Amino acid sequence: MLIDMRIYRCQPGRLKAHLALYEERGKAPQTRHLGEPLAYLTTETGNPNEYVHMWMYQDAADRERRRAAMQADPDWQAYLAASAELGALEHQENKLMKPVDFFAAPARG
C-alpha cells in the first residue's frame, strides 16, 4: 500500500473559497478516478490556512495509472483552470508514504 499525503497552504482568508471551489468542481472528477480519500482535513490548531488530504493506492503503478486518468479528464482540467484563476493556493507539499508493518491501514479499492 502507498499513501499520497498532500499538504496545501492557501493565502490568508482564501481557504474557504478554495475548498468551496473544490467541492463544486474538483471533488467529483477527483473521486471518480481516485476513489474516496483516506482523509481530507482542515487544521484545528496550527496554521489556519492549511489543509491535508491523503489518498490510498495499491502501489506506485496504481497511483500513476489513476492519476494519469484524472489528469486526462476534462472536468479535472476545468477545475485546475478555475483553481488557478482563483489564485488561493500558495504552497503544496506531497509525501508518498508506506504504513509500518505493526499498524495496518484500512483496506481501500
MODELLER restraints for C-alpha pairs under 7 A, 6 or more apart:
rsr = mdl.restraints
at = mdl.atoms
rsr.add(forms.Gaussian(group=physical.xy_distance, feature=features.Distance(at['CA:1:A'], at['CA:57:A']), mean=5.81, stdev=0.5))
rsr.add(forms.Gaussian(group=physical.xy_distance, feature=features.Distance(at['CA:1:A'], at['CA:58:A']), mean=4.59, stdev=0.5))
rsr.add(forms.Gaussian(group=physical.xy_distance, feature=features.Distance(at['CA:1:A'], at['CA:59:A']), mean=5.49, stdev=0.5))
rsr.add(forms.Gaussian(group=physical.xy_distance, feature=features.Distance(at['CA:1:A'], at['CA:98:A']), mean=6.26, stdev=0.5))
rsr.add(forms.Gaussian(group=physical.xy_distance, feature=features.Distance(at['CA:2:A'], at['CA:56:A']), mean=5.88, stdev=0.5))
rsr.add(forms.Gaussian(group=physical.xy_distance, feature=features.Distance(at['CA:2:A'], at['CA:57:A']), mean=5.11, stdev=0.5))
rsr.add(forms.Gaussian(group=physical.xy_distance, feature=features.Distance(at['CA:2:A'], at['CA:58:A']), mean=6.02, stdev=0.5))
rsr.add(forms.Gaussian(group=physical.xy_distance, feature=features.Distance(at['CA:2:A'], at['CA:59:A']), mean=5.32, stdev=0.5))
rsr.add(forms.Gaussian(group=physical.xy_distance, feature=features.Distance(at['CA:2:A'], at['CA:60:A']), mean=6.92, stdev=0.5))
rsr.add(forms.Gaussian(group=physical.xy_distance, feature=features.Distance(at['CA:2:A'], at['CA:96:A']), mean=6.61, stdev=0.5))
rsr.add(forms.Gaussian(group=physical.xy_distance, feature=features.Distance(at['CA:2:A'], at['CA:97:A']), mean=5.78, stdev=0.5))
rsr.add(forms.Gaussian(group=physical.xy_distance, feature=features.Distance(at['CA:2:A'], at['CA:98:A']), mean=5.09, stdev=0.5))
rsr.add(forms.Gaussian(group=physical.xy_distance, feature=features.Distance(at['CA:3:A'], at['CA:54:A']), mean=6.41, stdev=0.5))
rsr.add(forms.Gaussian(group=physical.xy_distance, feature=features.Distance(at['CA:3:A'], at['CA:55:A']), mean=5.59, stdev=0.5))
rsr.add(forms.Gaussian(group=physical.xy_distance, feature=features.Distance(at['CA:3:A'], at['CA:56:A']), mean=4.65, stdev=0.5))
rsr.add(forms.Gaussian(group=physical.xy_distance, feature=features.Distance(at['CA:3:A'], at['CA:57:A']), mean=6.27, stdev=0.5))
rsr.add(forms.Gaussian(group=physical.xy_distance, feature=features.Distance(at['CA:3:A'], at['CA:96:A']), mean=5.63, stdev=0.5))
rsr.add(forms.Gaussian(group=physical.xy_distance, feature=features.Distance(at['CA:3:A'], at['CA:97:A']), mean=4.99, stdev=0.5))
rsr.add(forms.Gaussian(group=physical.xy_distance, feature=features.Distance(at['CA:3:A'], at['CA:98:A']), mean=6.09, stdev=0.5))
rsr.add(forms.Gaussian(group=physical.xy_distance, feature=features.Distance(at['CA:4:A'], at['CA:54:A']), mean=5.44, stdev=0.5))
rsr.add(forms.Gaussian(group=physical.xy_distance, feature=features.Distance(at['CA:4:A'], at['CA:55:A']), mean=5.16, stdev=0.5))
rsr.add(forms.Gaussian(group=physical.xy_distance, feature=features.Distance(at['CA:4:A'], at['CA:56:A']), mean=6.46, stdev=0.5))
rsr.add(forms.Gaussian(group=physical.xy_distance, feature=features.Distance(at['CA:4:A'], at['CA:94:A']), mean=6.90, stdev=0.5))
rsr.add(forms.Gaussian(group=physical.xy_distance, feature=features.Distance(at['CA:4:A'], at['CA:95:A']), mean=5.82, stdev=0.5))
rsr.add(forms.Gaussian(group=physical.xy_distance, feature=features.Distance(at['CA:4:A'], at['CA:96:A']), mean=4.59, stdev=0.5))
rsr.add(forms.Gaussian(group=physical.xy_distance, feature=features.Distance(at['CA:4:A'], at['CA:97:A']), mean=6.32, stdev=0.5))
rsr.add(forms.Gaussian(group=physical.xy_distance, feature=features.Distance(at['CA:5:A'], at['CA:53:A']), mean=5.93, stdev=0.5))
rsr.add(forms.Gaussian(group=physical.xy_distance, feature=features.Distance(at['CA:5:A'], at['CA:54:A']), mean=4.41, stdev=0.5))
rsr.add(forms.Gaussian(group=physical.xy_distance, feature=features.Distance(at['CA:5:A'], at['CA:55:A']), mean=6.69, stdev=0.5))
rsr.add(forms.Gaussian(group=physical.xy_distance, feature=features.Distance(at['CA:5:A'], at['CA:94:A']), mean=5.71, stdev=0.5))
rsr.add(forms.Gaussian(group=physical.xy_distance, feature=features.Distance(at['CA:5:A'], at['CA:95:A']), mean=5.11, stdev=0.5))
rsr.add(forms.Gaussian(group=physical.xy_distance, feature=features.Distance(at['CA:5:A'], at['CA:96:A']), mean=6.24, stdev=0.5))
rsr.add(forms.Gaussian(group=physical.xy_distance, feature=features.Distance(at['CA:6:A'], at['CA:52:A']), mean=5.57, stdev=0.5))
rsr.add(forms.Gaussian(group=physical.xy_distance, feature=features.Distance(at['CA:6:A'], at['CA:53:A']), mean=5.39, stdev=0.5))
rsr.add(forms.Gaussian(group=physical.xy_distance, feature=features.Distance(at['CA:6:A'], at['CA:54:A']), mean=6.23, stdev=0.5))
rsr.add(forms.Gaussian(group=physical.xy_distance, feature=features.Distance(at['CA:6:A'], at['CA:93:A']), mean=5.70, stdev=0.5))
rsr.add(forms.Gaussian(group=physical.xy_distance, feature=features.Distance(at['CA:6:A'], at['CA:94:A']), mean=4.50, stdev=0.5))
rsr.add(forms.Gaussian(group=physical.xy_distance, feature=features.Distance(at['CA:6:A'], at['CA:95:A']), mean=6.44, stdev=0.5))
rsr.add(forms.Gaussian(group=physical.xy_distance, feature=features.Distance(at['CA:7:A'], at['CA:51:A']), mean=5.95, stdev=0.5))
rsr.add(forms.Gaussian(group=physical.xy_distance, feature=features.Distance(at['CA:7:A'], at['CA:52:A']), mean=4.53, stdev=0.5))
rsr.add(forms.Gaussian(group=physical.xy_distance, feature=features.Distance(at['CA:7:A'], at['CA:53:A']), mean=6.78, stdev=0.5))
rsr.add(forms.Gaussian(group=physical.xy_distance, feature=features.Distance(at['CA:7:A'], at['CA:92:A']), mean=5.72, stdev=0.5))
rsr.add(forms.Gaussian(group=physical.xy_distance, feature=features.Distance(at['CA:7:A'], at['CA:93:A']), mean=5.09, stdev=0.5))
rsr.add(forms.Gaussian(group=physical.xy_distance, feature=features.Distance(at['CA:7:A'], at['CA:94:A']), mean=6.41, stdev=0.5))
rsr.add(forms.Gaussian(group=physical.xy_distance, feature=features.Distance(at['CA:8:A'], at['CA:50:A']), mean=5.50, stdev=0.5))
rsr.add(forms.Gaussian(group=physical.xy_distance, feature=features.Distance(at['CA:8:A'], at['CA:51:A']), mean=5.48, stdev=0.5))
rsr.add(forms.Gaussian(group=physical.xy_distance, feature=features.Distance(at['CA:8:A'], at['CA:52:A']), mean=6.30, stdev=0.5))
rsr.add(forms.Gaussian(group=physical.xy_distance, feature=features.Distance(at['CA:8:A'], at['CA:91:A']), mean=5.73, stdev=0.5))
rsr.add(forms.Gaussian(group=physical.xy_distance, feature=features.Distance(at['CA:8:A'], at['CA:92:A']), mean=4.54, stdev=0.5))
rsr.add(forms.Gaussian(group=physical.xy_distance, feature=features.Distance(at['CA:8:A'], at['CA:93:A']), mean=6.49, stdev=0.5))
rsr.add(forms.Gaussian(group=physical.xy_distance, feature=features.Distance(at['CA:9:A'], at['CA:49:A']), mean=5.52, stdev=0.5))
rsr.add(forms.Gaussian(group=physical.xy_distance, feature=features.Distance(at['CA:9:A'], at['CA:50:A']), mean=4.31, stdev=0.5))
rsr.add(forms.Gaussian(group=physical.xy_distance, feature=features.Distance(at['CA:9:A'], at['CA:51:A']), mean=6.64, stdev=0.5))
rsr.add(forms.Gaussian(group=physical.xy_distance, feature=features.Distance(at['CA:9:A'], at['CA:89:A']), mean=6.07, stdev=0.5))
rsr.add(forms.Gaussian(group=physical.xy_distance, feature=features.Distance(at['CA:9:A'], at['CA:90:A']), mean=5.84, stdev=0.5))
rsr.add(forms.Gaussian(group=physical.xy_distance, feature=features.Distance(at['CA:9:A'], at['CA:91:A']), mean=5.08, stdev=0.5))
rsr.add(forms.Gaussian(group=physical.xy_distance, feature=features.Distance(at['CA:9:A'], at['CA:92:A']), mean=6.46, stdev=0.5))
rsr.add(forms.Gaussian(group=physical.xy_distance, feature=features.Distance(at['CA:10:A'], at['CA:49:A']), mean=5.26, stdev=0.5))
rsr.add(forms.Gaussian(group=physical.xy_distance, feature=features.Distance(at['CA:10:A'], at['CA:50:A']), mean=6.27, stdev=0.5))
rsr.add(forms.Gaussian(group=physical.xy_distance, feature=features.Distance(at['CA:10:A'], at['CA:88:A']), mean=5.29, stdev=0.5))
rsr.add(forms.Gaussian(group=physical.xy_distance, feature=features.Distance(at['CA:10:A'], at['CA:89:A']), mean=4.32, stdev=0.5))
rsr.add(forms.Gaussian(group=physical.xy_distance, feature=features.Distance(at['CA:10:A'], at['CA:90:A']), mean=5.33, stdev=0.5))
rsr.add(forms.Gaussian(group=physical.xy_distance, feature=features.Distance(at['CA:10:A'], at['CA:91:A']), mean=6.97, stdev=0.5))
rsr.add(forms.Gaussian(group=physical.xy_distance, feature=features.Distance(at['CA:11:A'], at['CA:49:A']), mean=6.73, stdev=0.5))
rsr.add(forms.Gaussian(group=physical.xy_distance, feature=features.Distance(at['CA:11:A'], at['CA:88:A']), mean=5.50, stdev=0.5))
rsr.add(forms.Gaussian(group=physical.xy_distance, feature=features.Distance(at['CA:11:A'], at['CA:89:A']), mean=6.18, stdev=0.5))
rsr.add(forms.Gaussian(group=physical.xy_distance, feature=features.Distance(at['CA:11:A'], at['CA:90:A']), mean=6.00, stdev=0.5))
rsr.add(forms.Gaussian(group=physical.xy_distance, feature=features.Distance(at['CA:12:A'], at['CA:49:A']), mean=5.97, stdev=0.5))
rsr.add(forms.Gaussian(group=physical.xy_distance, feature=features.Distance(at['CA:14:A'], at['CA:88:A']), mean=5.50, stdev=0.5))
rsr.add(forms.Gaussian(group=physical.xy_distance, feature=features.Distance(at['CA:15:A'], at['CA:49:A']), mean=5.86, stdev=0.5))
rsr.add(forms.Gaussian(group=physical.xy_distance, feature=features.Distance(at['CA:18:A'], at['CA:88:A']), mean=6.17, stdev=0.5))
rsr.add(forms.Gaussian(group=physical.xy_distance, feature=features.Distance(at['CA:25:A'], at['CA:79:A']), mean=5.47, stdev=0.5))
rsr.add(forms.Gaussian(group=physical.xy_distance, feature=features.Distance(at['CA:26:A'], at['CA:76:A']), mean=6.18, stdev=0.5))
rsr.add(forms.Gaussian(group=physical.xy_distance, feature=features.Distance(at['CA:26:A'], at['CA:79:A']), mean=5.37, stdev=0.5))
rsr.add(forms.Gaussian(group=physical.xy_distance, feature=features.Distance(at['CA:29:A'], at['CA:70:A']), mean=6.98, stdev=0.5))
rsr.add(forms.Gaussian(group=physical.xy_distance, feature=features.Distance(at['CA:29:A'], at['CA:75:A']), mean=6.07, stdev=0.5))
rsr.add(forms.Gaussian(group=physical.xy_distance, feature=features.Distance(at['CA:29:A'], at['CA:76:A']), mean=5.56, stdev=0.5))
rsr.add(forms.Gaussian(group=physical.xy_distance, feature=features.Distance(at['CA:30:A'], at['CA:70:A']), mean=6.41, stdev=0.5))
rsr.add(forms.Gaussian(group=physical.xy_distance, feature=features.Distance(at['CA:30:A'], at['CA:76:A']), mean=6.87, stdev=0.5))
rsr.add(forms.Gaussian(group=physical.xy_distance, feature=features.Distance(at['CA:33:A'], at['CA:66:A']), mean=5.80, stdev=0.5))
rsr.add(forms.Gaussian(group=physical.xy_distance, feature=features.Distance(at['CA:33:A'], at['CA:69:A']), mean=6.70, stdev=0.5))
rsr.add(forms.Gaussian(group=physical.xy_distance, feature=features.Distance(at['CA:33:A'], at['CA:70:A']), mean=5.59, stdev=0.5))
rsr.add(forms.Gaussian(group=physical.xy_distance, feature=features.Distance(at['CA:34:A'], at['CA:66:A']), mean=6.12, stdev=0.5))
rsr.add(forms.Gaussian(group=physical.xy_distance, feature=features.Distance(at['CA:37:A'], at['CA:53:A']), mean=6.95, stdev=0.5))
rsr.add(forms.Gaussian(group=physical.xy_distance, feature=features.Distance(at['CA:37:A'], at['CA:54:A']), mean=5.74, stdev=0.5))
rsr.add(forms.Gaussian(group=physical.xy_distance, feature=features.Distance(at['CA:37:A'], at['CA:55:A']), mean=4.78, stdev=0.5))
rsr.add(forms.Gaussian(group=physical.xy_distance, feature=features.Distance(at['CA:37:A'], at['CA:56:A']), mean=6.98, stdev=0.5))
rsr.add(forms.Gaussian(group=physical.xy_distance, feature=features.Distance(at['CA:38:A'], at['CA:54:A']), mean=5.34, stdev=0.5))
rsr.add(forms.Gaussian(group=physical.xy_distance, feature=features.Distance(at['CA:38:A'], at['CA:55:A']), mean=5.46, stdev=0.5))
rsr.add(forms.Gaussian(group=physical.xy_distance, feature=features.Distance(at['CA:38:A'], at['CA:56:A']), mean=6.43, stdev=0.5))
rsr.add(forms.Gaussian(group=physical.xy_distance, feature=features.Distance(at['CA:39:A'], at['CA:53:A']), mean=5.34, stdev=0.5))
rsr.add(forms.Gaussian(group=physical.xy_distance, feature=features.Distance(at['CA:39:A'], at['CA:54:A']), mean=5.23, stdev=0.5))
rsr.add(forms.Gaussian(group=physical.xy_distance, feature=features.Distance(at['CA:40:A'], at['CA:52:A']), mean=5.85, stdev=0.5))
rsr.add(forms.Gaussian(group=physical.xy_distance, feature=features.Distance(at['CA:40:A'], at['CA:53:A']), mean=4.19, stdev=0.5))
rsr.add(forms.Gaussian(group=physical.xy_distance, feature=features.Distance(at['CA:40:A'], at['CA:54:A']), mean=6.58, stdev=0.5))
rsr.add(forms.Gaussian(group=physical.xy_distance, feature=features.Distance(at['CA:41:A'], at['CA:51:A']), mean=5.56, stdev=0.5))
rsr.add(forms.Gaussian(group=physical.xy_distance, feature=features.Distance(at['CA:41:A'], at['CA:52:A']), mean=5.14, stdev=0.5))
rsr.add(forms.Gaussian(group=physical.xy_distance, feature=features.Distance(at['CA:41:A'], at['CA:53:A']), mean=6.08, stdev=0.5))
rsr.add(forms.Gaussian(group=physical.xy_distance, feature=features.Distance(at['CA:42:A'], at['CA:50:A']), mean=6.44, stdev=0.5))
rsr.add(forms.Gaussian(group=physical.xy_distance, feature=features.Distance(at['CA:42:A'], at['CA:51:A']), mean=4.35, stdev=0.5))
rsr.add(forms.Gaussian(group=physical.xy_distance, feature=features.Distance(at['CA:42:A'], at['CA:52:A']), mean=6.41, stdev=0.5))
rsr.add(forms.Gaussian(group=physical.xy_distance, feature=features.Distance(at['CA:43:A'], at['CA:50:A']), mean=6.33, stdev=0.5))
rsr.add(forms.Gaussian(group=physical.xy_distance, feature=features.Distance(at['CA:43:A'], at['CA:51:A']), mean=6.10, stdev=0.5))
rsr.add(forms.Gaussian(group=physical.xy_distance, feature=features.Distance(at['CA:56:A'], at['CA:108:A']), mean=6.82, stdev=0.5))
rsr.add(forms.Gaussian(group=physical.xy_distance, feature=features.Distance(at['CA:57:A'], at['CA:63:A']), mean=5.55, stdev=0.5))
rsr.add(forms.Gaussian(group=physical.xy_distance, feature=features.Distance(at['CA:70:A'], at['CA:76:A']), mean=6.53, stdev=0.5))
rsr.add(forms.Gaussian(group=physical.xy_distance, feature=features.Distance(at['CA:71:A'], at['CA:77:A']), mean=6.76, stdev=0.5))
rsr.add(forms.Gaussian(group=physical.xy_distance, feature=features.Distance(at['CA:99:A'], at['CA:105:A']), mean=6.87, stdev=0.5))
